[in-house]
Amino acid sequence: MADCDVMLYALSTCIHCKNTKEYLDGCGVKYDCVEVDKLEGDERKNIIEEIKKVNPSCSFPTIIIGDKIIVGFRKEEIKEALNL
Amino acid sequence: MMDKEQLYEMLKRTQEAKGYYFNKDGKKVLELLESLLINRERYGYMACPCRLASNDRERDRDIICPCIYREPDVAEFGSCYCNLYVSREWNEGKIPETYVPERRPVEKMLF
C-alpha cells in the first residue's frame, strides 16, 4: 500500500463521493476529507481555490494521492495510485 | 413537506413517462433523493447532489435536477452524471456501467 498522503475533496450529498469513501475505508486507507458543501465564507472560497489548482472544473470527488490527482470515483485509478 | 418516498413516487411517474428511469439500485436512488431534499432545504431548489451549488438559482439553473445534461448523458452513456436517472437498457445491463464524466462547462462553475 502507498505510504503517502491521501486527500479527498467531497460533497456530503454526492453519491460518487460516498462510494469513494466506502472504497477507501474498505481498503483500510487513512485519508483527510473536506466536505466542501458544508463550508461557508472564506473557508469555502479558500478550499475551492485549492481544488481548482488541481482540478480546474472543481468537480467531485477530487482525490489527491501523493502526486496523483484523480477526478471522480475511478476505482482502478485509485487502486493503482495506492499501489493496492 | 414532501418526504423521499413521496418524491420517489412523483418523479418515477413523471420521469418514466419521458423515458428516464430510476437506477435499479433502489438504495442509491433513495440516498440521492434524500440529498435532493437536503439541497432544497439549503438552497430553495433541488440542485444536483453531485455538483457544488452556488446558492444562486439563476446560476444553477442548468444543474437543477433533472439537469440539462441528463439528456445528452443518458443518450451517450445510458446514465446521468449521478446515476440517478438511467435508460431502460442501462438498467437491463445492456450498456456497460462507465463513469459519466462531468459535462458542465468549466465557465459555468461559478461558486
Backbone of each chain as ProteinMPNN parsed JSONL, in Angstrom:
{"seq_chain_A": "MADCDVMLYALSTCIHCKNTKEYLDGCGVKYDCVEVDKLEGDERKNIIEEIKKVNPSCSFPTIIIGDKIIVGFRKEEIKEALNL", "coords_chain_A": {"N_chain_A": [[0.828, -1.212, 0.0], [0.378, 2.263, -0.67], [2.45, 4.63, 0.867], [1.584, 7.359, 1.398], [0.242, 10.714, 1.516], [-3.263, 11.05, 1.521], [-5.835, 12.828, 0.145], [-9.153, 13.877, 0.196], [-11.493, 15.639, -1.52], [-14.776, 16.432, -1.168], [-18.403, 16.221, -1.586], [-21.054, 16.324, 0.69], [-23.438, 15.343, -0.15], [-23.041, 13.913, -2.421], [-23.105, 11.06, -4.434], [-21.007, 9.695, -5.685], [-18.903, 10.54, -4.196], [-19.527, 9.4, -1.754], [-19.295, 6.714, -2.481], [-16.573, 6.656, -3.003], [-15.489, 7.152, -0.469], [-16.415, 4.875, 0.893], [-15.007, 2.952, -0.524], [-12.299, 3.62, 0.001], [-12.31, 3.347, 2.77], [-12.882, 0.635, 2.952], [-10.532, -0.37, 1.947], [-8.872, 0.16, 3.943], [-7.532, 2.537, 4.01], [-6.085, 5.497, 5.222], [-7.266, 8.81, 5.286], [-7.621, 12.342, 4.609], [-10.545, 14.293, 4.695], [-12.519, 16.731, 3.131], [-15.613, 18.206, 3.259], [-16.984, 20.076, 1.033], [-19.415, 21.364, 0.531], [-20.386, 21.859, 2.996], [-19.0, 23.914, 4.008], [-18.511, 27.419, 4.686], [-18.351, 30.898, 3.663], [-15.106, 32.431, 3.787], [-13.594, 30.188, 4.267], [-14.744, 28.29, 2.629], [-14.325, 29.509, 0.111], [-11.505, 29.522, 0.008], [-10.882, 26.799, 0.023], [-12.094, 26.011, -2.376], [-10.477, 27.372, -4.213], [-8.136, 26.019, -3.748], [-8.809, 23.468, -4.682], [-9.31, 24.044, -7.382], [-6.775, 24.466, -8.35], [-5.756, 21.97, -8.812], [-7.786, 20.684, -10.126], [-9.375, 22.197, -12.441], [-12.153, 22.325, -13.074], [-13.367, 21.925, -10.73], [-14.818, 19.685, -9.772], [-16.452, 16.824, -8.204], [-15.884, 13.596, -6.656], [-12.659, 15.016, -5.849], [-9.603, 13.644, -5.747], [-6.558, 13.397, -4.091], [-3.694, 11.621, -4.285], [-0.724, 11.152, -3.045], [1.362, 12.371, -5.491], [-0.512, 12.237, -7.41], [-3.526, 13.077, -9.144], [-6.888, 12.411, -9.009], [-9.96, 12.547, -10.604], [-13.234, 12.075, -9.858], [-14.986, 9.002, -9.035], [-13.016, 6.759, -9.761], [-12.294, 3.744, -9.691], [-10.231, 1.911, -10.508], [-8.088, 3.596, -11.117], [-7.669, 4.782, -8.659], [-6.937, 2.598, -7.142], [-4.555, 1.87, -8.404], [-3.014, 4.159, -7.93], [-2.737, 3.933, -5.233], [-1.162, 1.776, -5.007], [-2.293, -0.772, -4.633]], "CA_chain_A": [[0.0, 0.0, 0.0], [1.127, 3.512, -0.768], [2.658, 5.318, 2.136], [1.563, 8.773, 1.051], [-0.947, 11.4, 1.999], [-4.452, 10.95, 0.678], [-6.759, 13.923, 0.443], [-10.403, 13.735, -0.549], [-12.406, 16.785, -1.549], [-16.052, 15.781, -1.435], [-19.664, 16.87, -1.219], [-21.735, 15.391, 1.594], [-24.628, 14.816, -0.832], [-22.642, 13.289, -3.696], [-23.071, 9.593, -4.372], [-19.671, 9.221, -6.08], [-18.036, 10.82, -3.048], [-19.834, 8.352, -0.773], [-18.687, 5.473, -2.976], [-15.118, 6.778, -2.835], [-15.201, 6.966, 0.96], [-16.624, 3.449, 1.207], [-13.911, 2.186, -1.121], [-11.066, 3.887, 0.754], [-12.493, 2.724, 4.087], [-12.78, -0.811, 2.739], [-9.119, -0.691, 1.686], [-8.126, 0.491, 5.16], [-6.684, 3.701, 3.74], [-6.369, 6.691, 6.03], [-7.306, 9.985, 4.403], [-8.285, 13.551, 5.098], [-11.698, 14.571, 3.839], [-13.201, 18.011, 3.321], [-16.925, 18.264, 2.599], [-16.984, 21.484, 0.626], [-20.765, 21.945, 0.616], [-20.694, 22.218, 4.387], [-18.186, 25.069, 4.395], [-19.09, 28.734, 4.371], [-17.498, 32.09, 3.657], [-13.72, 32.379, 3.32], [-13.103, 28.817, 4.33], [-15.24, 27.658, 1.397], [-13.605, 30.119, -1.019], [-10.116, 29.071, 0.009], [-10.824, 25.376, -0.374], [-12.42, 25.951, -3.809], [-9.26, 27.781, -4.924], [-7.193, 24.91, -3.57], [-9.232, 22.387, -5.58], [-9.163, 24.489, -8.772], [-5.367, 24.35, -8.755], [-5.505, 20.603, -9.289], [-8.917, 20.288, -10.972], [-9.993, 23.484, -12.78], [-13.616, 22.333, -13.106], [-13.81, 21.829, -9.338], [-15.864, 18.663, -9.668], [-16.264, 15.985, -7.033], [-14.781, 13.848, -5.736], [-11.299, 15.23, -6.32], [-8.798, 12.851, -4.816], [-5.119, 13.555, -4.272], [-2.958, 10.512, -3.685], [0.685, 11.509, -3.302], [1.412, 13.415, -6.516], [-1.532, 11.936, -8.433], [-4.845, 13.685, -8.982], [-7.943, 11.611, -9.646], [-11.246, 13.242, -10.561], [-14.313, 11.1, -9.989], [-14.747, 7.704, -8.395], [-12.444, 5.86, -10.757], [-11.746, 2.737, -8.789], [-8.959, 1.341, -10.973], [-7.039, 4.614, -10.985], [-7.407, 4.956, -7.222], [-6.233, 1.379, -6.738], [-3.202, 1.955, -8.935], [-2.289, 5.228, -7.226], [-2.483, 3.476, -3.865], [-0.35, 0.556, -5.119], [-3.005, -1.889, -3.993]], "C_chain_A": [[0.86, 1.258, 0.0], [1.257, 4.165, 0.612], [2.715, 6.817, 1.842], [0.277, 9.407, 1.564], [-2.086, 11.275, 1.002], [-5.438, 12.026, 1.129], [-8.005, 13.764, -0.42], [-11.234, 15.006, -0.407], [-13.753, 16.247, -2.007], [-17.228, 16.713, -1.189], [-20.418, 15.864, -0.356], [-22.923, 14.714, 0.921], [-24.298, 13.948, -2.052], [-22.448, 11.783, -3.561], [-21.68, 9.054, -4.738], [-18.662, 9.465, -4.958], [-18.253, 9.761, -1.97], [-19.198, 7.03, -1.193], [-17.175, 5.484, -2.773], [-14.731, 6.536, -1.38], [-15.33, 5.504, 1.349], [-15.465, 2.607, 0.68], [-12.618, 2.369, -0.319], [-11.141, 3.244, 2.138], [-12.294, 1.208, 3.995], [-11.34, -1.264, 2.512], [-8.251, -0.412, 2.923], [-7.2, 1.687, 4.986], [-7.076, 4.866, 4.657], [-6.319, 7.918, 5.113], [-7.948, 11.162, 5.117], [-9.428, 13.846, 4.149], [-12.293, 15.933, 4.185], [-14.525, 17.953, 2.57], [-17.228, 19.727, 2.289], [-18.363, 22.146, 0.758], [-21.132, 22.358, 2.033], [-19.904, 23.436, 4.865], [-18.885, 26.363, 4.007], [-18.003, 29.797, 4.294], [-16.095, 31.857, 3.119], [-13.167, 30.963, 3.293], [-13.483, 28.069, 3.043], [-14.473, 28.173, 0.17], [-12.179, 29.583, -1.127], [-9.974, 27.626, -0.446], [-11.124, 25.234, -1.867], [-11.194, 26.329, -4.642], [-8.224, 26.663, -4.893], [-7.526, 23.771, -4.555], [-8.983, 22.775, -7.035], [-7.728, 24.381, -9.281], [-5.074, 22.964, -9.322], [-6.6, 20.097, -10.232], [-9.728, 21.546, -11.299], [-11.521, 23.481, -12.795], [-14.211, 22.159, -11.711], [-14.999, 20.873, -9.214], [-15.479, 17.677, -8.566], [-16.545, 14.515, -7.328], [-13.488, 14.201, -6.485], [-10.406, 14.569, -5.272], [-7.321, 13.084, -5.118], [-4.438, 12.415, -3.527], [-1.486, 10.726, -4.026], [0.722, 12.628, -4.314], [0.386, 13.159, -7.629], [-2.88, 12.567, -8.089], [-5.862, 12.801, -9.703], [-9.271, 12.343, -9.474], [-12.345, 12.219, -10.82], [-13.953, 9.8, -9.292], [-14.3, 6.709, -9.45], [-11.619, 4.831, -9.997], [-10.365, 2.226, -9.219], [-7.804, 2.321, -10.815], [-6.662, 4.823, -9.524], [-6.545, 3.788, -6.725], [-4.761, 1.436, -7.164], [-2.377, 2.996, -8.176], [-1.921, 4.809, -5.802], [-1.553, 2.256, -3.827], [-1.005, -0.634, -4.438], [-2.979, -3.122, -4.891]], "O_chain_A": [[1.934, 1.296, 0.601], [0.307, 4.233, 1.393], [3.751, 7.459, 2.012], [-0.649, 8.716, 1.989], [-1.887, 11.381, -0.208], [-5.814, 12.12, 2.298], [-7.91, 13.543, -1.628], [-11.623, 15.39, 0.696], [-13.868, 15.679, -3.093], [-17.084, 17.819, -0.667], [-20.412, 14.669, -0.654], [-23.367, 13.651, 1.354], [-25.185, 13.326, -2.636], [-21.722, 11.305, -2.689], [-21.23, 8.064, -4.161], [-17.703, 8.712, -4.787], [-17.302, 9.284, -1.35], [-18.632, 6.314, -0.366], [-16.572, 4.47, -2.422], [-13.777, 5.814, -1.09], [-14.473, 4.956, 2.043], [-15.003, 1.677, 1.341], [-11.93, 1.398, -0.002], [-10.165, 2.67, 2.62], [-11.635, 0.593, 4.833], [-10.973, -2.393, 2.839], [-7.057, -0.71, 2.94], [-6.216, 1.838, 5.71], [-8.257, 5.166, 4.833], [-5.43, 8.038, 4.271], [-8.702, 11.008, 6.078], [-9.299, 13.671, 2.938], [-12.537, 16.252, 5.348], [-14.547, 17.678, 1.37], [-17.66, 20.496, 3.148], [-18.463, 23.336, 1.057], [-22.078, 23.118, 2.242], [-20.107, 23.926, 5.976], [-19.735, 26.39, 3.117], [-16.892, 29.617, 4.793], [-15.914, 31.167, 2.116], [-12.382, 30.596, 2.419], [-12.686, 27.335, 2.46], [-14.036, 27.401, -0.683], [-11.711, 29.237, -2.212], [-9.063, 27.281, -1.199], [-10.488, 24.433, -2.552], [-10.902, 25.689, -5.652], [-7.534, 26.401, -5.878], [-6.634, 23.193, -5.175], [-8.511, 21.963, -7.83], [-7.49, 24.227, -10.479], [-4.236, 22.814, -10.212], [-6.369, 19.194, -11.036], [-10.638, 21.923, -10.56], [-12.135, 24.52, -12.554], [-15.427, 22.237, -11.538], [-16.034, 21.205, -8.635], [-14.355, 17.683, -8.064], [-17.38, 14.22, -8.183], [-13.259, 13.743, -7.605], [-10.453, 14.895, -4.086], [-6.889, 12.979, -6.267], [-4.582, 12.263, -2.314], [-1.063, 10.506, -5.161], [0.194, 13.712, -4.065], [0.43, 13.808, -8.673], [-3.312, 12.591, -6.936], [-5.695, 12.487, -10.882], [-9.66, 12.711, -8.365], [-12.379, 11.58, -11.872], [-12.789, 9.528, -8.999], [-15.094, 5.922, -9.964], [-10.438, 5.021, -9.709], [-9.45, 2.12, -8.402], [-6.695, 1.944, -10.435], [-5.492, 5.015, -9.192], [-5.57, 3.972, -5.997], [-3.858, 1.1, -6.398], [-1.219, 2.766, -7.828], [-0.927, 5.271, -5.242], [-1.202, 1.767, -2.754], [-0.342, -1.409, -3.748], [-3.526, -4.163, -4.525]]}, "seq_chain_B": "MMDKEQLYEMLKRTQEAKGYYFNKDGKKVLELLESLLINRERYGYMACPCRLASNDRERDRDIICPCIYREPDVAEFGSCYCNLYVSREWNEGKIPETYVPERRPVEKMLF", "coords_chain_B": {"N_chain_B": [[-44.593, 19.068, 3.741], [-42.725, 17.324, 1.359], [-41.726, 13.927, 1.573], [-38.952, 11.597, 1.054], [-39.963, 9.248, -0.027], [-42.405, 10.006, -1.121], [-41.475, 11.81, -2.985], [-40.079, 10.076, -4.587], [-42.166, 8.497, -5.705], [-43.579, 10.441, -7.136], [-41.666, 11.473, -8.942], [-40.93, 9.163, -10.281], [-43.216, 8.51, -11.692], [-43.568, 10.787, -13.355], [-41.093, 11.069, -14.689], [-40.481, 8.608, -15.826], [-42.363, 8.514, -17.768], [-41.218, 10.134, -19.581], [-39.192, 8.655, -20.482], [-37.024, 8.295, -18.84], [-35.5, 6.453, -16.38], [-35.41, 5.42, -12.929], [-32.388, 4.448, -11.392], [-31.679, 0.99, -11.018], [-30.716, 0.274, -8.572], [-32.137, 0.641, -5.786], [-31.513, 1.574, -3.204], [-29.451, 3.403, -3.539], [-30.817, 5.251, -5.067], [-32.718, 6.265, -3.258], [-30.991, 7.453, -1.437], [-29.949, 9.477, -3.035], [-32.263, 10.942, -3.54], [-32.83, 11.811, -1.01], [-30.665, 13.494, -0.663], [-31.31, 15.405, -2.573], [-33.504, 16.554, -1.359], [-32.251, 17.641, 0.863], [-30.72, 19.589, -0.4], [-32.767, 21.178, -1.384], [-33.768, 22.206, 0.924], [-31.537, 23.609, 1.822], [-30.86, 25.418, -0.305], [-33.194, 26.178, -1.519], [-33.92, 25.136, -3.882], [-33.803, 22.161, -5.894], [-30.855, 21.383, -6.295], [-28.398, 19.643, -8.214], [-27.137, 16.823, -6.547], [-24.548, 15.936, -6.832], [-22.953, 17.953, -7.565], [-21.363, 21.104, -6.878], [-23.33, 23.573, -5.561], [-24.217, 27.035, -6.163], [-25.826, 28.528, -4.653], [-27.383, 30.325, -5.925], [-30.074, 30.62, -7.782], [-30.393, 31.319, -10.52], [-27.783, 31.079, -11.595], [-27.447, 28.418, -11.182], [-29.262, 27.198, -12.731], [-28.917, 25.342, -14.807], [-28.192, 23.055, -13.451], [-30.261, 22.224, -11.871], [-32.081, 19.579, -10.722], [-34.153, 17.519, -12.782], [-31.097, 17.844, -14.433], [-29.823, 19.867, -17.207], [-28.035, 18.385, -18.533], [-28.698, 15.803, -18.408], [-30.104, 14.653, -20.57], [-28.22, 14.525, -22.88], [-26.266, 12.96, -21.551], [-27.553, 10.555, -20.795], [-28.196, 9.707, -23.322], [-25.629, 9.284, -24.405], [-24.149, 7.766, -22.477], [-25.983, 6.216, -21.146], [-26.733, 6.9, -18.648], [-27.328, 9.46, -16.182], [-25.177, 12.038, -14.801], [-25.088, 11.565, -12.022], [-25.94, 8.961, -11.782], [-28.595, 8.647, -11.135], [-30.834, 8.876, -12.84], [-31.423, 6.695, -15.476], [-31.177, 4.857, -18.59], [-33.539, 2.464, -19.928], [-32.127, 0.349, -21.05], [-29.675, 0.524, -19.733], [-30.367, -0.167, -17.133], [-31.053, -2.765, -17.649], [-28.691, -3.911, -18.005], [-27.537, -3.86, -20.48], [-25.867, -1.944, -21.319], [-22.57, -1.07, -20.647], [-21.526, -0.166, -17.337], [-20.172, 2.778, -17.079], [-18.037, 5.412, -15.838], [-19.625, 8.445, -15.696], [-18.533, 11.27, -17.235], [-18.019, 14.717, -16.153], [-20.057, 17.006, -17.724], [-20.758, 19.591, -17.594], [-19.816, 22.839, -18.523], [-16.627, 24.365, -17.721], [-16.706, 27.141, -17.395], [-19.139, 27.571, -16.301], [-18.892, 26.973, -13.733], [-19.25, 28.679, -11.274], [-18.864, 29.52, -8.204]], "CA_chain_B": [[-43.273, 18.85, 3.118], [-42.65, 16.025, 0.708], [-40.59, 13.11, 2.009], [-38.263, 10.992, -0.095], [-40.826, 8.235, -0.653], [-43.374, 10.739, -1.959], [-40.71, 12.354, -4.113], [-39.807, 8.905, -5.432], [-43.381, 8.144, -6.454], [-43.916, 11.536, -8.041], [-40.677, 11.548, -10.024], [-40.979, 7.912, -11.049], [-44.35, 8.614, -12.613], [-43.391, 11.836, -14.363], [-39.869, 10.915, -15.473], [-40.562, 7.384, -16.642], [-43.188, 8.855, -18.929], [-40.32, 10.796, -20.54], [-38.169, 7.694, -20.893], [-35.898, 8.273, -17.896], [-35.827, 5.51, -15.307], [-34.536, 5.424, -11.767], [-31.394, 3.382, -11.288], [-32.262, -0.216, -10.386], [-30.216, 0.222, -7.198], [-33.101, 1.454, -5.036], [-30.902, 2.197, -2.018], [-28.731, 4.576, -4.036], [-31.828, 6.211, -5.522], [-33.281, 6.953, -2.088], [-29.93, 8.329, -0.899], [-29.876, 10.66, -3.898], [-33.482, 11.743, -3.338], [-32.641, 12.45, 0.29], [-29.732, 14.597, -0.923], [-32.053, 16.454, -3.297], [-34.327, 17.253, -0.361], [-31.302, 18.449, 1.665], [-30.392, 20.769, -1.207], [-33.935, 22.059, -1.459], [-33.808, 22.861, 2.24], [-30.386, 24.52, 1.876], [-30.796, 26.461, -1.339], [-34.524, 26.546, -2.005], [-34.166, 24.418, -5.139], [-33.155, 20.852, -5.855], [-29.618, 21.368, -7.081], [-27.778, 18.328, -8.384], [-26.387, 16.484, -5.332], [-23.159, 15.578, -7.144], [-22.248, 19.162, -8.002], [-21.394, 22.161, -5.872], [-24.278, 24.619, -5.934], [-23.731, 28.381, -5.844], [-26.855, 29.189, -3.847], [-27.988, 31.339, -6.78], [-30.92, 29.815, -8.655], [-30.127, 31.627, -11.925], [-26.503, 30.478, -11.968], [-27.532, 26.957, -11.078], [-30.423, 26.738, -13.492], [-28.566, 24.152, -15.601], [-27.962, 21.847, -12.623], [-31.419, 21.869, -11.055], [-32.443, 18.219, -11.124], [-33.185, 16.917, -13.701], [-30.216, 18.851, -15.032], [-29.918, 19.914, -18.679], [-27.042, 17.45, -19.086], [-29.228, 14.436, -18.325], [-30.465, 14.142, -21.889], [-27.049, 14.027, -23.621], [-25.541, 11.918, -20.806], [-28.273, 9.276, -20.92], [-28.063, 9.295, -24.728], [-24.269, 8.802, -24.678], [-23.631, 6.782, -21.507], [-27.06, 5.425, -20.552], [-26.967, 7.34, -17.269], [-26.964, 10.853, -15.891], [-23.915, 12.21, -14.057], [-25.237, 10.999, -10.661], [-26.509, 7.612, -11.867], [-29.959, 8.626, -10.603], [-31.666, 8.539, -13.994], [-30.729, 5.867, -16.463], [-32.062, 4.354, -19.646], [-34.017, 1.096, -19.691], [-31.038, -0.546, -21.449], [-28.654, 0.573, -18.68], [-30.906, -0.973, -16.023], [-31.1, -4.173, -18.055], [-27.308, -4.386, -18.115], [-27.121, -3.939, -21.886], [-24.859, -0.895, -21.516], [-21.61, -1.179, -19.527], [-21.573, 0.955, -16.385], [-18.928, 3.543, -17.074], [-18.14, 6.638, -15.064], [-20.106, 9.527, -16.564], [-17.711, 12.461, -16.956], [-18.72, 15.995, -15.988], [-20.322, 17.663, -18.996], [-20.987, 21.024, -17.354], [-18.599, 23.58, -18.889], [-15.882, 24.974, -16.616], [-17.108, 28.541, -17.194], [-20.387, 27.591, -15.531], [-18.557, 26.657, -12.34], [-19.068, 29.938, -10.551], [-19.468, 29.236, -6.903]], "C_chain_B": [[-43.172, 17.419, 2.577], [-41.476, 15.211, 1.269], [-40.027, 12.345, 0.805], [-39.108, 9.925, -0.799], [-41.855, 8.892, -1.581], [-42.684, 11.295, -3.208], [-40.416, 11.239, -5.125], [-41.012, 8.591, -6.329], [-43.701, 9.194, -7.52], [-42.956, 11.567, -9.248], [-40.705, 10.304, -10.907], [-42.067, 8.006, -12.127], [-44.053, 9.619, -13.741], [-42.169, 11.606, -15.263], [-39.873, 9.658, -16.342], [-41.371, 7.632, -17.902], [-42.342, 9.528, -20.016], [-39.2, 9.871, -21.002], [-36.936, 7.669, -20.001], [-36.297, 7.446, -16.682], [-34.895, 5.704, -14.128], [-33.586, 4.237, -11.875], [-32.02, 2.186, -10.556], [-31.773, -0.406, -8.945], [-31.067, 1.176, -6.331], [-32.516, 2.18, -3.84], [-30.184, 3.493, -2.422], [-29.718, 5.672, -4.452], [-32.386, 6.983, -4.321], [-32.261, 7.873, -1.426], [-29.858, 9.625, -1.702], [-31.104, 11.551, -3.714], [-33.408, 12.475, -1.994], [-31.704, 13.663, 0.138], [-30.415, 15.745, -1.664], [-32.916, 17.254, -2.318], [-33.456, 18.115, 0.558], [-30.985, 19.729, 0.897], [-31.574, 21.725, -1.319], [-34.08, 22.862, -0.166], [-32.723, 23.939, 2.316], [-30.515, 25.715, 0.951], [-32.163, 26.95, -1.819], [-34.841, 25.933, -3.356], [-33.349, 23.126, -5.112], [-31.947, 20.809, -6.782], [-29.078, 19.945, -7.132], [-26.932, 17.996, -7.153], [-24.912, 16.192, -5.571], [-22.349, 16.768, -7.645], [-22.355, 20.207, -6.899], [-22.315, 23.284, -6.353], [-23.758, 25.98, -5.478], [-24.664, 29.119, -4.897], [-27.494, 30.355, -4.599], [-28.768, 30.569, -7.854], [-30.624, 30.049, -10.141], [-28.854, 30.956, -12.42], [-26.582, 28.961, -12.026], [-28.656, 26.367, -11.915], [-30.13, 25.437, -14.264], [-28.394, 22.884, -14.762], [-29.102, 21.584, -11.637], [-31.947, 20.551, -11.61], [-33.893, 18.156, -11.624], [-32.398, 17.99, -14.466], [-30.31, 18.805, -16.569], [-28.946, 18.928, -19.342], [-27.544, 16.005, -19.072], [-29.48, 13.854, -19.717], [-29.248, 13.661, -22.688], [-26.297, 12.913, -22.891], [-26.23, 10.556, -20.909], [-28.149, 8.769, -22.354], [-26.681, 8.695, -24.99], [-23.83, 7.659, -23.768], [-24.711, 5.882, -20.9], [-27.4, 5.851, -19.143], [-26.653, 8.819, -17.138], [-25.709, 10.858, -15.037], [-23.945, 11.534, -12.686], [-25.64, 9.532, -10.637], [-27.888, 7.519, -11.218], [-30.913, 8.189, -11.715], [-30.841, 7.772, -15.019], [-31.714, 5.463, -17.556], [-32.509, 2.945, -19.263], [-32.877, 0.095, -19.979], [-29.953, -0.618, -20.376], [-29.094, -0.305, -17.514], [-30.928, -2.457, -16.36], [-29.697, -4.748, -18.249], [-26.803, -4.496, -19.544], [-26.06, -2.902, -22.227], [-23.87, -1.006, -20.354], [-21.662, 0.057, -18.632], [-20.223, 1.667, -16.365], [-19.139, 4.802, -16.244], [-18.543, 7.765, -16.01], [-19.299, 10.789, -16.253], [-18.555, 13.725, -16.833], [-18.844, 16.696, -17.338], [-20.5, 19.169, -18.814], [-19.709, 21.797, -17.682], [-17.96, 24.296, -17.689], [-16.368, 26.405, -16.325], [-18.426, 28.674, -16.425], [-20.121, 27.379, -14.039], [-18.232, 27.94, -11.583], [-19.713, 29.767, -9.183], [-19.512, 30.486, -6.052]], "O_chain_B": [[-43.496, 16.449, 3.263], [-40.371, 15.732, 1.423], [-40.55, 12.432, -0.306], [-38.987, 9.721, -2.008], [-42.133, 8.399, -2.674], [-43.222, 11.258, -4.315], [-40.494, 11.434, -6.338], [-40.881, 8.443, -7.544], [-44.048, 8.863, -8.654], [-43.378, 11.671, -10.4], [-40.528, 10.384, -12.123], [-41.867, 7.64, -13.285], [-44.264, 9.33, -14.919], [-42.207, 11.912, -16.455], [-39.336, 9.651, -17.45], [-41.112, 7.051, -18.956], [-42.687, 9.504, -21.197], [-38.361, 10.258, -21.815], [-35.916, 7.085, -20.367], [-37.312, 7.716, -16.04], [-33.741, 6.099, -14.292], [-33.942, 3.172, -12.381], [-32.785, 2.353, -9.606], [-32.368, -1.172, -8.186], [-30.745, 2.354, -6.177], [-32.962, 3.273, -3.494], [-30.29, 4.522, -1.754], [-29.484, 6.858, -4.219], [-32.51, 8.207, -4.366], [-32.612, 8.937, -0.916], [-29.725, 10.715, -1.145], [-30.992, 12.777, -3.732], [-33.867, 13.61, -1.865], [-31.93, 14.716, 0.736], [-30.129, 16.915, -1.409], [-33.042, 18.473, -2.437], [-33.874, 19.192, 0.981], [-30.982, 20.819, 1.468], [-31.394, 22.943, -1.347], [-34.462, 24.032, -0.175], [-32.962, 25.04, 2.812], [-30.313, 26.862, 1.351], [-32.272, 28.004, -2.445], [-35.909, 26.18, -3.918], [-32.347, 23.016, -4.406], [-32.004, 20.277, -7.89], [-29.278, 19.152, -6.212], [-26.095, 18.804, -6.751], [-24.114, 16.197, -4.634], [-21.211, 16.619, -8.09], [-23.293, 20.205, -6.101], [-22.102, 23.865, -7.417], [-22.968, 26.075, -4.538], [-24.339, 30.198, -4.4], [-28.072, 31.257, -3.992], [-28.171, 29.943, -8.73], [-30.605, 29.104, -10.93], [-28.822, 30.354, -13.493], [-25.886, 28.31, -12.805], [-28.961, 25.179, -11.815], [-30.982, 24.554, -14.359], [-28.444, 21.774, -15.291], [-28.941, 20.82, -10.686], [-32.223, 20.425, -12.803], [-34.784, 18.686, -10.96], [-32.968, 18.907, -15.057], [-30.807, 17.837, -17.145], [-29.023, 18.672, -20.543], [-26.918, 15.107, -19.635], [-29.117, 12.713, -20.002], [-29.228, 12.514, -23.134], [-25.748, 12.018, -23.533], [-25.572, 9.531, -21.088], [-28.015, 7.568, -22.588], [-26.565, 7.708, -25.715], [-23.213, 6.697, -24.227], [-24.397, 4.904, -20.223], [-28.257, 5.244, -18.5], [-25.831, 9.365, -17.873], [-25.237, 9.808, -14.602], [-22.934, 10.991, -12.241], [-25.678, 8.922, -9.568], [-28.306, 6.44, -10.798], [-31.696, 7.254, -11.547], [-29.724, 8.154, -15.37], [-32.918, 5.7, -17.454], [-31.925, 2.317, -18.381], [-32.693, -0.876, -19.245], [-29.38, -1.679, -20.134], [-28.308, -1.085, -16.976], [-30.834, -3.305, -15.472], [-29.533, -5.914, -18.61], [-25.782, -5.134, -19.806], [-25.431, -2.966, -23.283], [-24.285, -1.035, -19.195], [-21.821, 1.18, -19.111], [-19.271, 1.22, -15.726], [-20.272, 5.205, -15.98], [-17.871, 8.008, -17.013], [-19.371, 11.318, -15.144], [-19.671, 13.79, -17.349], [-17.842, 16.947, -18.008], [-20.402, 19.93, -19.777], [-18.636, 21.459, -17.181], [-18.647, 24.761, -16.779], [-16.435, 26.826, -15.17], [-18.777, 29.758, -15.958], [-20.999, 27.578, -13.199], [-17.071, 28.232, -11.295], [-20.931, 29.857, -9.029], [-19.989, 30.445, -4.918]]}, "name": "protein", "num_of_chains": 2, "seq": "MADCDVMLYALSTCIHCKNTKEYLDGCGVKYDCVEVDKLEGDERKNIIEEIKKVNPSCSFPTIIIGDKIIVGFRKEEIKEALNLMMDKEQLYEMLKRTQEAKGYYFNKDGKKVLELLESLLINRERYGYMACPCRLASNDRERDRDIICPCIYREPDVAEFGSCYCNLYVSREWNEGKIPETYVPERRPVEKMLF"}
